[in-house]
C-alpha cells in the first residue's frame, strides 16, 4: 500500500519502531549448553592459564543478544531515530524500559540509551519457574505498543495531509477535509483511512523464546495473527487519535533450543501468516550457545534494518607469540546496504560472486585490506559517495580493537580492494593498479565511517568534464597570485594564561580578514582588456608594491608621491604604449590621462583605510588630476568600525567614503566642486547604538537610502569634465548690478 505514495515524507518502514520480547519463563531459566571458561595470565610470560568454568543460563545469553542488537542500531544510526522498546514475558507482560501513563511520550523521540537499558535489565531478576508463564503476554504488550502513534508518524501524517490538499498532485486523490454542518467524525475517519494508505502503520517484533514442537509454532503464529486483528478492531472502535491500526507487522521468532534436543525446528523464511498479509513471520532456530545466538541476532538485525556485512580480510597484525612476524586477520563490519551500490550495479553481489561468503544465516562480502600509497596524487583518487556509520561485529575482539585503534590514532583511512576475479576482471583499476570499492575512516570519538568509491571510469570522466573550467584568455593570473599572498592568513599564537577578557572575540577575528578582502577588491578588474594601469606594470609596479604595505614610511610616502607627480607631469606627453595590445584602447592623450587617473584613484581607494599616509596620497591624486566629478565612488565603506584592532585610520577613511571619496571636511587639501550637484552626507563617526524604546520611521529612512544610492552614481556634466582647470564662463556679456541676488526672469507668452 505504501508503494503508491508520491513525494515526501516517505513511508516509515518496519524498522521505525521495534519491540523486543524476551521470554522470562522457566525455559530460559535453565543452564545453557555453553560454559564460560576463565583464564588467568601467568606472572612469567604471556601465557594464559585455565582456572575454571562458569555456568551461564539461557536468560543471560538472551539479554546479551538484546544488548547486542541495541548496540548495532545505536552505532549505525547516530541520529537515534530508530525506536526500540523491550518487553519481559512471564506470568504477565511488562516493559523493561521506563514507561509513562502519557501515551504521547511512551515511544519518545529517540532510541533508549544503553545506560537506561542496563538499569532496567538489572531490576528484572531471574526468570520465573511458574508454569503459568506464557510468551503471549509479552506479545500482547508488544502489539499494543506498535498500535501507538510515534511523533515521527504524526509528522508524516501531517505532511501528507498538507501535500494531499494541494491541487496538481498527479493522479493521487485529495485528502477529504471535514465539511461544515456534516458528520465531522465520519469525515475525519475517512481522512485517516485515506492517509493510512500512504503512511501505513508498520512495526516489527523480535521474539526470543523456546519452542519444542511444530504444533507450538503453528499455535503461536495463529495467536499472533489473532492478537493483531483484535487490537486493530479495538483501535478502530476506540476512535483515539493516539492510536492507529497496524497494517504491516514483521515478526522474527528466535527459537533457542538445547543442544540435547534431537529434532529441533528448522528455519523458515519470512512469509505471510494469513491471507491478508497483515502479519509476516520468520523463524530462526539456534542452539543455546553464545556464538550461535549472537549470529542469529546479527542476521535479524541486518534483515530488519536493511544492513549488510562486509569482512575486511588480510589485515596485517603483529602476533605476540611470534616475535618479529605478523599474521593476517579478518574483521567484520555492519553498515547500510547503500554503501555497496557500485558493487551491486556491476553484479558483484550475486550469490555466485566470489565476493559473497555464506555464513549460514546470512552472507558477508569479503574485501581485501589495501595499504594506501602516499605517493598517489590527491586529484587522481576516485570520487566517493554514500558515507555511513559502521558497527563492528565483535567489538571486544583483539582484531577489531587493533583496527579501530589504527584508525583512531592518526591513520586517515583504510582502502578496501576488490579481488580481480569473475565479473571484476573486466573493471578498470581506479587507484593505481588496484580496484578500490570502499574506504573506512575514523569519524570522531570511537566511531568509524565507510564510504563508497566510484569504480565506474565513465562516471569519473563525466564528473571531471562537468567540474572542468574552460580557459578564459586575458585573465590577470599573476595579479591574482599577488592578491592571494597579500591576503594570506597566519595563526597568531596566544599565551595560555592570557586573561579571557583581553582575548579578542571569535567574531572579531573572523570579520577582519573578510573586511580586508572586501576593501582590497573594491576595484579589481578580472580581465586585462578591462583596465589600462595593470597593463603598464613597468610604469606603476613600484607604486603598487608601496601601496600594498600596511604602514608607509617617510621614504615610501615620498616615492609614491613622486610617481603621482610624474604621472601628472605627463599630461601633455604622448600616450603610453599599450603592452601586448591588451587593455582599454585610448585614441588620444587626454582620454588616456583621464582613464589612467580614474583607475589610479580607484586602486588607491582599495588601500585608503590602511593608514593616514594612504589617505593623504589619495587626496593629493584627486586634487591634482581633477577626476572627482567623473568618478563614481561608493558612499559607504565596508569597514566595521566597531572592530578595528588592526586599522588605525578607520575614522578618516569613513569620512572619505561618506563624502563620495572627497576626504571629508577634516581634510585640508579637499578641492571645492564647481558643480551645484549635492554632495553625499557625512558618515557617522561612531557606530549608532539603539536606545531602549527608540523607534524608526521607515519612510524617511528608505528615502535617505535611495538618495545616497542615487548620488553615489552621479556623474558631472561632460562639458565641465572636458574643460579641466579652464572652465568656460557662462553668459560673459550679461550685465548685472553688483551684489545682485535676483534671478533673471523670462516672461511667459
HELIX and SHEET records of a PDB file:
HELIX    1   1 UNK A    2  UNK A    4  5                                   3    
HELIX    2   2 UNK A   14  UNK A   16  5                                   3    
HELIX    3   3 UNK A   26  UNK A   28  5                                   3    
HELIX    4   4 UNK A   58  UNK A   76  1                                  19    
HELIX    5   5 UNK A  103  UNK A  105  5                                   3    
HELIX    6   6 UNK A  114  UNK A  122  1                                   9    
HELIX    7   7 UNK A  135  UNK A  146  1                                  12    
HELIX    8   8 UNK A  151  UNK A  164  1                                  14    
HELIX    9   9 UNK A  184  UNK A  198  1                                  15    
HELIX   10  10 UNK A  214  UNK A  238  1                                  25    
HELIX   11  11 UNK A  290  UNK A  304  1                                  15    
HELIX   12  12 UNK A  337  UNK A  340  5                                   4    
HELIX   13  13 UNK A  341  UNK A  345  1                                   5    
HELIX   14  14 UNK A  378  UNK A  380  5                                   3    
HELIX   15  15 UNK A  398  UNK A  408  1                                  11    
HELIX   16  16 UNK A  422  UNK A  426  5                                   5    
HELIX   17  17 UNK A  457  UNK A  467  1                                  11    
HELIX   18  18 UNK A  477  UNK A  486  1                                  10    
HELIX   19  19 UNK A  506  UNK A  520  1                                  15    
HELIX   20  20 UNK A  528  UNK A  530  5                                   3    
HELIX   21  21 UNK A  533  UNK A  535  5                                   3    
HELIX   22  22 UNK A  537  UNK A  547  1                                  11    
HELIX   23  23 UNK A  554  UNK A  569  1                                  16    
HELIX   24  24 UNK A  570  UNK A  572  5                                   3    
HELIX   25  25 UNK A  579  UNK A  581  5                                   3    
HELIX   26  26 UNK A  589  UNK A  607  1                                  19    
HELIX   27  27 UNK A  612  UNK A  625  1                                  14    
HELIX   28  28 UNK A  650  UNK A  658  1                                   9    
HELIX   29  29 UNK A  698  UNK A  712  1                                  15    
HELIX   30  30 UNK A  718  UNK A  723  1                                   6    
SHEET    1   A 7 UNK A  93  UNK A  95  0                                        
SHEET    2   A 7 UNK A  83  UNK A  89 -1                                        
SHEET    3   A 7 UNK A  17  UNK A  23  1                                        
SHEET    4   A 7 UNK A 202  UNK A 209  1                                        
SHEET    5   A 7 UNK A 248  UNK A 257  1                                        
SHEET    6   A 7 UNK A 279  UNK A 287  1                                        
SHEET    7   A 7 UNK A 268  UNK A 272 -1                                        
SHEET    1   B 2 UNK A  31  UNK A  41  0                                        
SHEET    2   B 2 UNK A  48  UNK A  57 -1                                        
SHEET    1   C 5 UNK A 356  UNK A 358  0                                        
SHEET    2   C 5 UNK A 363  UNK A 370 -1                                        
SHEET    3   C 5 UNK A 307  UNK A 318  1                                        
SHEET    4   C 5 UNK A 326  UNK A 336 -1                                        
SHEET    5   C 5 UNK A 391  UNK A 392 -1                                        
SHEET    1   D 6 UNK A 356  UNK A 358  0                                        
SHEET    2   D 6 UNK A 363  UNK A 370 -1                                        
SHEET    3   D 6 UNK A 413  UNK A 417 -1                                        
SHEET    4   D 6 UNK A 436  UNK A 442 -1                                        
SHEET    5   D 6 UNK A 448  UNK A 453 -1                                        
SHEET    6   D 6 UNK A 384  UNK A 389 -1                                        
END                                                                             
